[in-house]
Structure formats: structure tokens, C-alpha cells
Amino acid sequence: MLVNNRWVRASGTLQEKPISIQYREDWTLARDSGKYPLCVQIAWHAQSLDDSTGFPAVAEQARIVAFTEHLQTRLEPDETSVVAMMITHDGINQWIIYTSDLEKLKAGLDSVPTDEGLYPIEVVADPDEEWQTFIQVHERIDTTEA
């Protein structure tokens, strides 16, 4: 596998609401390989929010975690796609995925089990050879300690 499964997690606030960003520790290996010129963004608009945290309620979080695991197991084995970043903020969960093959990615998404009904997701894809979508978010993460 081009990238390992170690994730870095950053959390804080954005517009006075909590935000969580997770990204692959060695994401630069995937970017620098030049194998992933297309950026696919998946957005899940939460149906339920925990008012104390601003994140999806526990039951919905469990579905989101399961969906994330399915994304990795369905999209990454043949190394045509890499789940590079996950963002949770204000009831929206977003995955930033880079791929070389939209048809294989679509087939992988179509193979995600829907035992509990369809997932409430929206999917968009754009060319992004330089990983600008990822980098714009990554550069805004403040890594200084208070």
C-alpha cells in the first residue's frame, strides 16, 4: 500500500463550532506519486446532532465510522484510490479521496453495504493533480501548542 493507515487528528473550533480533521500521516507519498490526479469529495449531512458536542449523535456516528471503514476496504486495495482526509464540522462529515479511476471508485461506492438503508451522501469529483483541495484544509490546521 502506498500510504499506511496511520492518521493524524486535529481538533478545535471553526466559527465557534467544534471541528475534527483527520488525515493520513504520510499523505505526501500519495500526492508525490502522481497516481491520484482526481479529487472526490463525499459529504454526509447528519440527520441528528448532539447539542453538547455539535457532532452527529452517537448512533449516527457509528454509521459514519462504518461507512469510513467501508470506503477504505472498498476503494484502497488496488491502490487506485486513497482516502486522504476526513472532516467533521457543523453536522457535515466530509471525506476527501484522491483517485486515478472514477469508474473503479464508483464501483467501490456501489459495493458498500446498505443494510440499514442508503447513506445520505453527496459526491463530487474534480481534477486536482496538485492536491490543492487537501492542501487548502491542511494548511489551515494550527499545529502550535497553546
C-alpha positions as CSV (number, residue, x, y, z in Angstrom):
1,M,0.0,0.0,0.0
2,L,1.4,3.4,-1.0
3,V,0.2,5.0,2.3
4,N,0.0,3.5,5.7
5,N,-3.2,3.6,7.8
6,R,-1.8,5.9,10.5
7,W,-3.9,9.1,10.9
8,V,-3.2,12.5,12.4
9,R,-6.2,14.1,14.2
10,A,-6.6,17.8,14.7
11,S,-9.5,19.3,16.6
12,G,-10.6,22.8,17.5
13,T,-13.3,25.3,16.7
14,L,-14.4,26.9,13.5
15,Q,-16.9,29.7,13.6
16,E,-17.5,28.8,17.3
17,K,-18.4,25.2,16.5
18,P,-16.2,22.2,17.1
19,I,-14.3,20.7,14.1
20,S,-12.4,17.5,13.8
21,I,-9.9,16.8,10.9
22,Q,-8.2,13.5,10.4
23,Y,-5.7,13.0,7.6
24,R,-3.2,10.3,6.5
25,E,0.1,10.8,8.2
26,D,2.1,10.1,5.1
27,W,-0.2,11.8,2.6
28,T,2.7,13.4,0.7
29,L,3.8,9.9,-0.6
30,A,0.4,9.5,-2.4
31,R,0.5,13.1,-3.7
32,D,4.1,12.9,-4.8
33,S,3.5,9.6,-6.6
34,G,1.4,11.4,-9.2
35,K,-1.0,8.4,-9.3
36,Y,-4.0,10.3,-7.9
37,P,-5.0,13.3,-10.1
38,L,-8.7,13.4,-9.3
39,C,-10.3,14.6,-6.1
40,V,-13.6,13.1,-5.0
41,Q,-15.4,14.7,-2.1
42,I,-18.1,12.9,-0.3
43,A,-20.4,14.9,2.1
44,W,-22.7,13.3,4.7
45,H,-25.2,15.7,6.1
46,A,-26.1,14.4,9.6
47,Q,-29.7,13.8,10.4
48,S,-29.1,14.1,14.2
49,L,-26.8,16.3,16.2
50,D,-25.6,16.1,19.8
51,D,-26.1,19.6,21.1
52,S,-23.4,19.3,23.7
53,T,-20.7,18.5,21.1
54,G,-22.0,19.8,17.8
55,F,-21.2,16.4,16.2
56,P,-23.6,13.8,14.9
57,A,-25.5,11.8,17.6
58,V,-23.8,8.6,18.8
59,A,-26.0,6.2,16.7
60,E,-25.3,8.2,13.5
61,Q,-21.6,8.5,14.4
62,A,-21.5,4.7,14.4
63,R,-22.9,4.6,10.9
64,I,-20.3,7.2,9.8
65,V,-17.4,5.2,11.2
66,A,-18.7,2.0,9.5
67,F,-19.0,4.0,6.2
68,T,-15.5,5.2,6.6
69,E,-14.2,1.7,7.1
70,H,-16.1,0.5,4.0
71,L,-14.6,3.3,2.0
72,Q,-11.1,2.2,2.8
73,T,-11.8,-1.5,2.3
74,R,-13.7,-1.0,-0.9
75,L,-11.6,1.7,-2.5
76,E,-8.0,1.3,-1.5
77,P,-6.9,-2.4,-2.0
78,D,-6.0,-2.0,-5.7
79,E,-4.3,1.4,-5.0
80,T,-6.4,3.3,-7.5
81,S,-7.8,5.5,-4.7
82,V,-6.7,6.8,-1.3
83,V,-9.0,8.2,1.5
84,A,-6.8,11.2,2.4
85,M,-8.8,13.3,4.8
86,M,-12.0,13.3,6.9
87,I,-13.6,16.4,8.3
88,T,-16.5,16.7,10.8
89,H,-18.0,20.1,11.4
90,D,-21.4,21.6,11.9
91,G,-23.3,18.4,11.1
92,I,-21.4,17.7,7.9
93,N,-18.9,14.8,7.6
94,Q,-16.7,15.1,4.6
95,W,-14.2,12.7,3.0
96,I,-11.5,13.8,0.6
97,I,-10.4,11.0,-1.6
98,Y,-7.9,11.0,-4.4
99,T,-8.2,8.6,-7.3
100,S,-6.9,7.6,-10.7
101,D,-10.0,5.8,-11.8
102,L,-13.5,7.3,-11.3
103,E,-15.2,4.1,-12.6
104,K,-13.4,1.9,-10.1
105,L,-14.2,4.4,-7.3
106,K,-17.9,4.4,-8.4
107,A,-17.9,0.6,-8.4
108,G,-16.4,0.6,-4.9
109,L,-19.0,3.0,-3.6
110,D,-21.7,0.9,-5.2
111,S,-20.4,-2.1,-3.3
112,V,-20.7,-0.5,0.1
113,P,-23.4,-2.5,2.0
114,T,-26.6,-0.6,2.6
115,D,-28.2,-3.0,5.1
116,E,-29.6,0.0,7.1
117,G,-30.7,1.9,4.0
118,L,-28.9,4.2,1.7
119,Y,-26.3,6.6,3.0
120,P,-27.2,10.3,3.0
121,I,-24.2,11.3,0.9
122,E,-23.4,13.7,-2.0
123,V,-20.4,13.0,-4.2
124,V,-18.5,15.5,-6.4
125,A,-15.3,14.9,-8.4
126,D,-12.8,17.4,-9.9
127,P,-9.3,17.3,-11.4
128,D,-6.8,18.2,-8.7
129,E,-3.3,16.9,-9.7
130,E,-1.6,19.2,-7.2
131,W,-3.9,18.1,-4.3
132,Q,-5.0,21.7,-3.7
133,T,-8.3,20.8,-2.1
134,F,-6.4,18.7,0.6
135,I,-3.6,21.3,1.0
136,Q,-6.1,24.2,1.5
137,V,-7.5,22.5,4.5
138,H,-4.2,21.1,5.7
139,E,-2.5,24.5,5.7
140,R,-5.2,25.9,8.0
141,I,-4.5,23.4,10.8
142,D,-2.7,25.2,13.5
143,T,-0.1,22.8,14.9
144,T,1.2,25.2,17.5
145,E,0.5,24.3,21.1
146,A,-1.1,26.8,23.4
